[in-house]
Amino acid sequence: MKNSDETSAWIAARRELLAAEKSLQVARDDLAAKRRALPAYRLDVDYEFLGDAGNQSLLSLFGEHTQLLVYHFMFHPDWDEGCKSCSFWADSFDGAIVHLAARDVAFAVISRGPVDKLLAYKERMGWSFPWLSSLGSSFNYDFDVSFAPVQIDGKSATYNYNDGANVGTEMPGLSVFRRDDEGAIYHTYSCFSRGLDTLNPVYQMLDLVPKGRDESELPYPMDWVRRNDSY
């Protein structure tokens, strides 16, 4: 860098911003601790799913691990391809799985779409993460990511912990579970909507560049997003 008044001003501004970044990180660490301290509740339903390995229970998705992350991917049974926004998120999942496993965490994606559609779309997108169908199960409804027409029309749905939310038939989310030594499963955390933001590394990278996400002039924020084979 050239030694100039502009450079000196930039360094001063950057140091000021660094203090704000450090303050935010301390707040993030505190928030993460509060998240982990949430009370958990035991599930009383033995959920069953269908994947490429056949029928699997929620417990089986843990494998040898005691913690499980489930991404609720929007894929209605009548759709022929998955939600493009969920696909945007899912492009980063495969690389994380081996590292999550090293910290006692299993990972799976669950949707209501029939398993043949899920697996065909998974192959098209080039993904390898576990993806299971909850079709015929109450799982998606119980975790507030799928909604019946009466809920939508009557504005009686609860999404992102808001009653009377404006929702579609399928919405995105993430749920976290743990199991004990006896095989009991506990729900420890779920997040939705902008709560999923930190799971998307592309958005985190865009937040670093001069134009940022550059979405303010678009019809809606993710209007620019395409499936990875459609740009």
Backbone bond lengths (Angstrom), bond angles and torsions (degrees), N, CA, C in turn:
res aa  C-N    CA-C-N  psi(-1)  N-CA   C-N-CA  omega(-1)  CA-C   N-CA-C  phi
1 M - - - 1.462 - - 1.532 110.41 -
2 K 1.325 115.60 142.39 1.457 119.74 178.36 1.528 109.10 -76.75
3 N 1.327 114.89 143.90 1.451 120.44 177.96 1.519 108.11 -82.90
4 S 1.308 117.40 104.62 1.453 121.28 -176.26 1.518 109.02 -148.26
5 D 1.320 114.28 169.42 1.466 118.61 177.57 1.526 110.72 -62.18
6 E 1.351 116.87 -36.82 1.466 120.18 179.12 1.519 111.11 -64.51
7 T 1.333 115.57 -41.70 1.466 119.48 178.80 1.516 110.55 -64.09
8 S 1.319 117.39 -42.98 1.469 121.02 179.97 1.525 110.79 -62.99
9 A 1.331 116.17 -40.54 1.463 119.94 178.30 1.525 110.62 -65.67
10 W 1.342 115.46 -39.29 1.468 119.64 178.80 1.522 110.61 -62.88
11 I 1.344 116.94 -44.58 1.465 120.46 -179.09 1.531 110.58 -63.80
12 A 1.305 116.79 -40.64 1.470 119.88 178.68 1.527 110.77 -62.85
13 A 1.342 115.91 -43.92 1.463 119.49 179.29 1.526 110.92 -66.46
14 R 1.329 115.50 -37.10 1.470 119.22 -179.71 1.519 110.93 -66.87
15 R 1.326 117.76 -38.58 1.468 120.75 178.05 1.525 110.79 -65.05
16 E 1.321 116.14 -37.40 1.464 119.68 177.47 1.523 110.22 -65.39
17 L 1.332 116.04 -41.96 1.461 120.21 178.27 1.523 110.96 -65.99
18 L 1.326 117.16 -36.65 1.460 120.68 179.26 1.526 111.08 -59.80
19 A 1.311 116.51 -39.02 1.473 119.80 177.78 1.520 110.51 -62.01
20 A 1.343 116.12 -40.53 1.465 119.93 177.97 1.522 110.87 -67.31
21 E 1.342 117.51 -39.47 1.464 121.32 178.17 1.525 111.26 -63.11
22 K 1.313 116.76 -41.62 1.465 120.21 178.50 1.521 110.85 -64.84
23 S 1.327 116.55 -39.63 1.462 120.56 178.18 1.522 110.63 -62.78
24 L 1.335 116.06 -41.94 1.462 120.08 178.15 1.522 110.87 -63.87
25 Q 1.324 117.54 -40.21 1.463 120.32 -179.32 1.527 111.34 -65.25
26 V 1.321 117.05 -39.39 1.471 120.33 176.26 1.528 109.45 -61.40
27 A 1.343 116.45 -41.83 1.465 120.32 178.47 1.521 110.91 -65.96
28 R 1.339 117.13 -38.42 1.464 120.86 177.76 1.524 110.85 -63.78
29 D 1.324 117.12 -41.76 1.465 120.64 178.57 1.523 110.90 -63.33
30 D 1.318 115.75 -40.59 1.466 120.07 178.11 1.520 110.78 -65.05
31 L 1.337 116.54 -41.73 1.459 120.72 178.22 1.527 111.05 -63.69
32 A 1.327 117.05 -41.15 1.462 120.37 179.08 1.525 111.21 -62.08
33 A 1.326 116.80 -38.53 1.464 120.46 177.67 1.528 110.69 -65.10
34 K 1.326 117.38 -40.40 1.464 121.08 177.78 1.525 110.54 -66.31
35 R 1.318 116.38 -36.93 1.469 121.00 177.35 1.528 110.12 -61.80
36 R 1.305 116.65 -45.80 1.472 120.65 -179.48 1.522 112.18 -67.68
37 A 1.320 116.62 -23.76 1.469 121.10 -178.10 1.525 112.96 -86.87
38 L 1.332 118.07 -2.13 1.461 120.03 178.15 1.531 110.80 -57.13
39 P 1.319 118.33 143.69 1.468 119.24 174.32 1.522 110.14 -68.31
40 A 1.326 116.11 143.21 1.463 121.52 178.54 1.527 109.14 -102.94
41 Y 1.333 115.78 157.92 1.461 118.29 173.34 1.524 109.62 -128.45
42 R 1.327 114.48 147.66 1.459 121.16 -176.83 1.529 110.65 -80.17
43 L 1.316 116.37 135.18 1.455 120.95 177.31 1.526 109.80 -76.49
44 D 1.318 115.83 140.52 1.469 120.09 179.21 1.524 111.73 -111.78
45 V 1.345 116.79 11.27 1.465 121.93 178.53 1.520 108.77 -119.08
46 D 1.314 117.07 135.38 1.456 122.17 177.83 1.533 108.07 -95.14
47 Y 1.313 116.22 85.72 1.462 121.43 -174.72 1.523 111.62 -68.57
48 E 1.335 115.07 141.24 1.465 122.00 177.44 1.521 109.26 -124.05
49 F 1.322 115.36 141.39 1.453 122.36 -178.42 1.527 109.45 -130.85
50 L 1.330 115.19 167.70 1.456 120.60 177.31 1.524 108.61 -124.32
51 G 1.340 115.34 125.98 1.452 120.99 178.66 1.505 110.78 -132.33
52 D 1.327 116.97 -167.43 1.460 119.63 -178.40 1.518 112.54 -68.95
53 A 1.344 116.97 -15.41 1.469 121.55 177.01 1.525 111.93 -99.02
54 G 1.343 117.08 11.69 1.454 120.64 -179.65 1.512 112.13 95.14
55 N 1.326 115.59 -156.40 1.458 120.75 -179.48 1.527 110.91 -70.67
56 Q 1.322 115.39 135.25 1.458 120.82 177.89 1.523 109.35 -138.92
57 S 1.306 115.48 142.12 1.455 120.47 176.28 1.528 109.29 -88.90
58 L 1.329 115.20 164.04 1.464 118.87 175.38 1.529 110.20 -58.82
59 L 1.334 115.90 -39.25 1.463 119.37 179.79 1.531 111.25 -61.17
60 S 1.320 117.21 -38.71 1.464 119.49 -177.84 1.521 112.36 -66.24
61 L 1.331 117.25 -23.44 1.462 120.00 -179.91 1.523 112.60 -68.79
62 F 1.326 117.12 -19.02 1.461 120.48 176.48 1.534 111.17 -69.78
63 G 1.335 117.32 -28.96 1.453 119.66 -173.25 1.517 109.85 58.95
64 E 1.321 116.44 -128.66 1.470 121.08 -179.49 1.529 112.14 -88.94
65 H 1.333 116.93 1.20 1.462 120.33 -174.20 1.531 111.31 -95.82
66 T 1.328 115.42 162.38 1.464 120.32 179.41 1.522 112.17 -103.75
67 Q 1.328 117.85 -4.36 1.458 122.17 179.93 1.535 109.44 -128.03
68 L 1.321 115.05 147.04 1.466 120.33 -176.41 1.530 110.06 -140.86
69 L 1.327 115.58 129.87 1.454 123.03 171.16 1.525 108.77 -103.49
70 V 1.314 117.16 129.84 1.461 121.69 176.73 1.521 108.93 -121.67
71 Y 1.330 116.49 121.48 1.455 120.48 173.47 1.522 108.32 -93.40
72 H 1.329 115.72 126.42 1.461 122.37 178.57 1.531 108.18 -88.28
73 F 1.306 116.50 99.54 1.463 123.93 -175.38 1.532 109.44 -89.67
74 M 1.305 117.29 130.32 1.467 121.65 -178.76 1.533 110.21 -74.26
75 F 1.338 114.94 109.85 1.472 120.40 177.13 1.521 106.83 -153.49
76 H 1.325 116.48 93.15 1.462 122.18 -179.59 1.536 109.16 -67.02
77 P 1.316 118.37 147.72 1.468 120.70 -179.99 1.524 114.26 -55.16
78 D 1.338 117.49 -28.23 1.465 120.24 -178.05 1.528 113.32 -86.85
79 W 1.331 117.01 -9.90 1.465 119.60 -177.46 1.527 110.98 -79.25
80 D 1.326 115.66 151.78 1.466 120.74 176.91 1.522 112.37 -99.92
81 E 1.322 117.43 -9.47 1.459 121.34 174.88 1.517 108.89 -148.18
82 G 1.325 115.38 156.66 1.450 120.02 -176.89 1.518 112.45 -75.83
83 C 1.311 115.30 163.18 1.464 122.97 176.89 1.526 110.03 -53.19
84 K 1.325 117.25 134.27 1.467 119.88 -177.84 1.528 111.30 -69.30
85 S 1.338 117.92 -31.57 1.462 120.00 179.43 1.529 110.58 -71.37
86 C 1.330 116.69 -44.05 1.467 119.22 174.99 1.527 110.76 -61.35
87 S 1.327 116.38 -34.97 1.465 120.14 177.51 1.521 110.70 -64.41
88 F 1.321 116.79 -37.83 1.461 123.30 175.79 1.523 110.18 -57.82
89 W 1.311 117.16 -44.08 1.461 121.71 176.24 1.538 110.65 -67.76
90 A 1.325 116.65 -44.62 1.464 121.31 -172.08 1.522 113.25 -65.96
91 D 1.331 118.14 -21.71 1.460 120.17 179.56 1.525 112.83 -60.31
92 S 1.321 118.10 -18.35 1.463 120.70 -178.24 1.526 113.34 -100.53
93 F 1.339 118.27 -2.52 1.461 119.99 -171.09 1.527 113.60 -71.11
94 D 1.333 117.35 -43.22 1.470 119.66 -170.89 1.524 112.79 -56.84
95 G 1.318 117.20 -43.75 1.455 119.92 -177.18 1.514 114.17 -67.25
96 A 1.343 116.51 -19.63 1.467 119.73 -177.22 1.523 112.97 -84.35
97 I 1.331 117.49 -22.69 1.465 120.70 -167.67 1.528 112.58 -61.42
98 V 1.323 118.00 -44.79 1.462 120.17 -177.92 1.520 110.93 -64.56
99 H 1.328 117.11 -34.65 1.461 120.38 179.77 1.529 111.58 -74.94
100 L 1.326 116.89 -37.42 1.463 119.88 174.59 1.521 110.79 -61.58
101 A 1.333 116.36 -42.76 1.468 120.54 -179.65 1.530 111.31 -60.18
102 A 1.315 116.67 -33.84 1.463 120.40 179.00 1.520 112.36 -67.61
103 R 1.330 116.51 -16.07 1.468 121.41 177.94 1.523 110.59 -114.23
104 D 1.336 117.43 29.07 1.462 123.23 172.83 1.529 112.69 66.67
105 V 1.332 116.62 36.76 1.461 120.47 -179.31 1.530 109.54 -127.72
106 A 1.330 116.63 126.35 1.461 122.36 171.53 1.525 108.69 -94.49
107 F 1.338 115.67 160.43 1.451 120.37 -177.28 1.518 109.72 -139.30
108 A 1.331 116.93 139.41 1.458 121.83 175.86 1.519 109.57 -151.14
109 V 1.324 115.12 155.39 1.461 122.56 174.64 1.523 107.42 -112.69
110 I 1.327 116.34 136.41 1.467 120.99 -178.17 1.524 109.41 -131.61
111 S 1.338 115.30 135.41 1.464 122.51 179.29 1.515 109.42 -140.88
112 R 1.332 116.37 165.30 1.461 120.35 176.71 1.524 113.25 -85.17
113 G 1.314 117.89 -13.10 1.449 120.10 179.58 1.514 111.84 -58.75
114 P 1.328 118.94 151.07 1.464 121.05 177.26 1.525 110.53 -64.53
115 V 1.318 115.82 149.00 1.462 120.05 -170.00 1.522 112.62 -61.24
116 D 1.323 118.56 -33.85 1.466 118.92 -179.45 1.524 111.32 -65.05
117 K 1.331 117.26 -37.76 1.459 120.27 176.60 1.523 111.48 -68.31
118 L 1.328 116.00 -40.48 1.465 119.48 179.61 1.526 111.15 -62.05
119 L 1.316 116.29 -45.89 1.461 120.04 -176.48 1.524 111.52 -69.54
120 A 1.338 117.00 -35.29 1.461 119.84 177.61 1.528 110.36 -66.09
121 Y 1.319 116.33 -42.17 1.465 120.00 179.59 1.529 110.59 -69.04
122 K 1.317 116.21 -38.41 1.464 121.24 176.95 1.531 110.94 -58.75
123 E 1.330 116.79 -43.29 1.458 120.60 178.08 1.524 110.91 -65.90
124 R 1.315 116.29 -42.28 1.468 120.17 178.82 1.521 111.66 -58.91
125 M 1.333 116.89 -41.36 1.456 121.52 -176.70 1.536 113.05 -81.52
126 G 1.332 116.90 -11.96 1.454 120.08 179.21 1.514 114.33 79.31
127 W 1.322 117.29 28.30 1.461 122.00 -178.85 1.522 111.03 -96.17
128 S 1.329 116.11 158.44 1.466 120.20 177.72 1.526 113.33 -130.52
129 F 1.328 118.75 -0.52 1.466 120.46 -178.82 1.532 110.84 -65.41
130 P 1.340 117.32 156.48 1.478 120.44 177.26 1.528 110.40 -65.50
131 W 1.334 115.46 128.17 1.466 120.61 179.96 1.516 108.19 -133.08
132 L 1.320 115.49 123.65 1.450 121.07 -174.35 1.522 111.22 -125.51
133 S 1.338 114.29 152.27 1.451 121.29 177.74 1.524 110.67 -96.97
134 S 1.331 115.26 132.50 1.472 120.67 175.45 1.523 111.04 -101.73
135 L 1.335 116.96 13.93 1.463 120.91 -178.74 1.527 110.02 -56.65
136 G 1.323 117.10 130.86 1.462 121.20 -177.05 1.512 113.29 89.72
137 S 1.325 116.78 -5.56 1.465 122.34 179.40 1.525 108.69 -109.74
138 S 1.305 116.69 159.30 1.467 121.26 176.96 1.528 111.81 -88.98
139 F 1.315 117.57 4.54 1.465 122.28 -171.41 1.532 112.06 -52.78
140 N 1.328 117.50 -53.87 1.467 120.18 -176.83 1.525 111.88 -62.31
141 Y 1.322 116.11 -37.87 1.468 119.93 179.73 1.526 110.63 -70.66
142 D 1.326 116.23 -40.01 1.462 120.15 -179.35 1.522 112.33 -64.73
143 F 1.344 116.43 -29.19 1.457 120.10 -179.10 1.531 112.26 -104.34
144 D 1.332 115.54 20.15 1.466 123.16 167.67 1.522 114.19 58.09
145 V 1.354 116.08 43.47 1.459 119.96 174.06 1.527 112.53 -123.59
146 S 1.329 118.04 -6.84 1.467 122.83 172.87 1.528 107.75 -129.21
147 F 1.345 114.84 146.69 1.455 118.83 -172.12 1.520 111.07 -140.01
148 A 1.323 115.49 141.44 1.459 122.46 178.79 1.529 109.92 -78.91
149 P 1.332 117.17 154.43 1.474 119.98 179.28 1.519 113.61 -53.25
150 V 1.333 117.44 -36.91 1.461 119.47 -178.86 1.528 111.08 -64.75
151 Q 1.334 117.33 -33.04 1.466 120.48 177.00 1.526 111.06 -70.18
152 I 1.326 115.09 -40.37 1.461 119.97 -178.14 1.525 110.56 -68.91
153 D 1.339 115.84 -49.68 1.469 120.40 -177.67 1.526 111.76 -66.65
154 G 1.333 115.70 -36.56 1.456 119.35 -178.30 1.506 114.23 -88.96
155 K 1.334 116.73 2.00 1.473 122.21 -178.90 1.528 111.38 50.93
156 S 1.336 114.28 43.68 1.464 119.79 -178.61 1.522 112.35 -110.18
157 A 1.337 117.23 9.35 1.462 120.65 -177.87 1.524 111.34 -76.48
158 T 1.325 115.03 150.08 1.458 121.25 171.75 1.522 107.75 -111.31
159 Y 1.320 116.04 118.31 1.466 121.53 178.63 1.520 108.62 -138.37
160 N 1.325 115.16 136.91 1.466 121.15 -176.96 1.528 110.72 54.09
161 Y 1.340 114.62 36.86 1.464 123.49 175.66 1.528 112.92 66.07
162 N 1.321 116.51 19.75 1.454 121.83 175.85 1.524 109.49 -112.66
163 D 1.315 116.79 123.12 1.457 121.26 176.20 1.523 109.42 -76.26
164 G 1.339 115.33 146.24 1.455 119.81 -179.96 1.515 113.08 70.61
165 A 1.333 116.76 28.75 1.462 121.04 -177.60 1.522 111.48 -70.71
166 N 1.313 115.37 150.64 1.457 122.23 175.58 1.521 107.74 -85.36
167 V 1.340 117.70 107.46 1.461 121.43 -172.30 1.522 110.90 -130.71
168 G 1.343 114.46 165.04 1.447 121.42 168.48 1.515 109.32 -102.24
169 T 1.315 116.47 -172.13 1.464 118.83 -179.88 1.519 111.91 -66.97
170 E 1.345 116.99 -30.61 1.463 121.49 179.05 1.522 108.29 -129.16
171 M 1.334 115.33 139.40 1.460 121.37 178.10 1.532 108.83 -135.91
172 P 1.333 118.22 155.80 1.471 120.30 -177.80 1.519 112.50 -85.79
173 G 1.314 115.51 157.81 1.458 120.33 176.31 1.513 111.33 -173.53
174 L 1.307 115.21 173.83 1.465 122.99 175.42 1.513 107.73 -138.09
175 S 1.343 116.91 134.24 1.457 121.02 176.99 1.524 110.03 -126.07
176 V 1.323 114.82 147.26 1.462 122.06 -177.16 1.524 108.98 -121.37
177 F 1.330 115.26 137.41 1.460 121.54 -178.49 1.527 109.51 -134.36
178 R 1.329 114.80 156.31 1.467 120.76 169.58 1.516 108.21 -133.66
179 R 1.300 115.97 155.59 1.464 120.31 175.71 1.516 109.30 -121.98
180 D 1.346 115.57 152.49 1.457 118.92 176.27 1.527 109.66 -100.03
181 D 1.304 116.49 -178.24 1.463 120.80 -175.34 1.519 112.67 -66.60
182 E 1.328 117.48 -20.86 1.462 121.46 179.27 1.536 112.28 -90.64
183 G 1.312 117.58 -2.24 1.457 121.13 178.41 1.521 114.49 92.24
184 A 1.319 117.73 4.93 1.468 120.01 174.82 1.526 108.86 -72.04
185 I 1.334 116.14 140.97 1.460 121.73 -177.42 1.520 109.93 -111.38
186 Y 1.320 116.02 136.14 1.452 122.91 -179.02 1.526 109.92 -122.22
187 H 1.317 115.34 137.43 1.467 121.81 174.68 1.518 107.50 -89.05
188 T 1.333 116.85 121.66 1.466 120.40 -174.70 1.520 113.58 -108.01
189 Y 1.362 117.21 -24.84 1.469 118.39 -173.56 1.517 109.46 -168.18
190 S 1.312 116.53 147.45 1.468 122.61 167.61 1.511 108.39 -144.84
191 C 1.327 116.42 149.68 1.454 120.72 173.87 1.523 109.04 -141.50
192 F 1.325 115.04 159.17 1.456 121.95 -173.52 1.530 109.06 -144.84
193 S 1.321 115.60 172.31 1.456 121.82 171.73 1.535 110.85 51.27
194 R 1.341 118.11 -130.81 1.458 120.64 -177.86 1.519 112.77 -66.33
195 G 1.320 117.49 -12.47 1.458 119.91 174.50 1.517 112.74 -64.07
196 L 1.341 116.26 -18.48 1.468 121.36 179.23 1.523 112.26 -85.91
197 D 1.306 117.14 -4.45 1.465 122.09 -171.69 1.531 113.46 -55.18
198 T 1.318 116.24 -42.87 1.462 119.24 -174.87 1.528 112.76 -70.04
199 L 1.331 118.04 -11.94 1.462 121.06 178.53 1.525 112.41 -82.19
200 N 1.331 116.82 -4.85 1.459 120.89 -176.46 1.530 110.20 -107.06
201 P 1.333 118.14 101.60 1.471 119.73 -176.86 1.516 113.91 -66.10
202 V 1.342 117.87 -26.94 1.465 119.53 179.05 1.525 110.00 -64.35
203 Y 1.329 116.92 -44.38 1.454 119.61 177.75 1.533 111.17 -63.34
204 Q 1.335 117.35 -38.17 1.463 119.39 179.24 1.529 110.45 -63.83
205 M 1.341 116.24 -36.46 1.469 120.01 177.66 1.520 111.59 -71.22
206 L 1.340 116.79 -41.38 1.458 119.85 179.07 1.522 111.63 -62.44
207 D 1.330 116.62 -30.88 1.461 120.02 178.35 1.527 112.41 -64.92
208 L 1.337 117.54 -13.55 1.470 121.84 -178.44 1.525 113.18 -92.70
209 V 1.323 117.89 -18.28 1.469 120.28 -172.36 1.531 110.83 -94.45
210 P 1.342 117.34 161.42 1.477 120.18 -173.14 1.523 115.24 -55.48
211 K 1.322 118.41 -40.20 1.458 120.20 -178.60 1.531 112.91 -82.26
212 G 1.333 117.54 -9.70 1.455 120.19 -177.73 1.519 111.55 61.80
213 R 1.298 117.03 -143.84 1.476 121.06 179.02 1.531 112.13 -76.68
214 D 1.311 116.16 -19.28 1.465 122.06 171.77 1.537 111.53 53.89
215 E 1.327 115.67 46.64 1.466 120.42 -174.76 1.525 113.67 -114.30
216 S 1.324 117.73 -1.60 1.472 119.99 -170.89 1.524 113.40 -64.61
217 E 1.321 117.92 -26.44 1.462 120.63 -177.93 1.528 113.04 -95.19
218 L 1.321 117.04 1.62 1.460 121.05 -177.46 1.530 110.73 -84.90
219 P 1.330 117.82 158.94 1.464 120.77 177.29 1.525 112.08 -58.36
220 Y 1.320 117.27 -35.37 1.461 122.94 172.92 1.523 106.81 -153.07
221 P 1.346 119.18 158.53 1.464 120.89 -167.50 1.521 116.07 -53.22
222 M 1.315 119.67 -42.09 1.465 120.08 -175.25 1.525 113.05 -101.32
223 D 1.312 116.51 25.82 1.463 120.32 178.94 1.531 111.92 -59.47
224 W 1.318 116.95 -29.32 1.465 121.51 -177.46 1.529 113.05 -76.43
225 V 1.328 117.63 -20.29 1.471 121.64 -172.99 1.525 110.72 -68.69
226 R 1.323 115.37 137.06 1.457 122.98 173.91 1.524 108.84 -126.62
227 R 1.304 117.09 159.61 1.464 120.68 170.65 1.529 108.55 -64.35
228 N 1.322 116.43 153.85 1.468 119.21 -169.08 1.524 114.11 -63.69
229 D 1.329 118.29 -12.42 1.452 121.01 177.28 1.528 112.67 -106.15
230 S 1.333 116.71 13.45 1.466 119.85 -171.57 1.531 114.40 -126.20
231 Y 1.315 118.96 9.57 1.467 119.97 175.34 1.525 109.78 -76.41
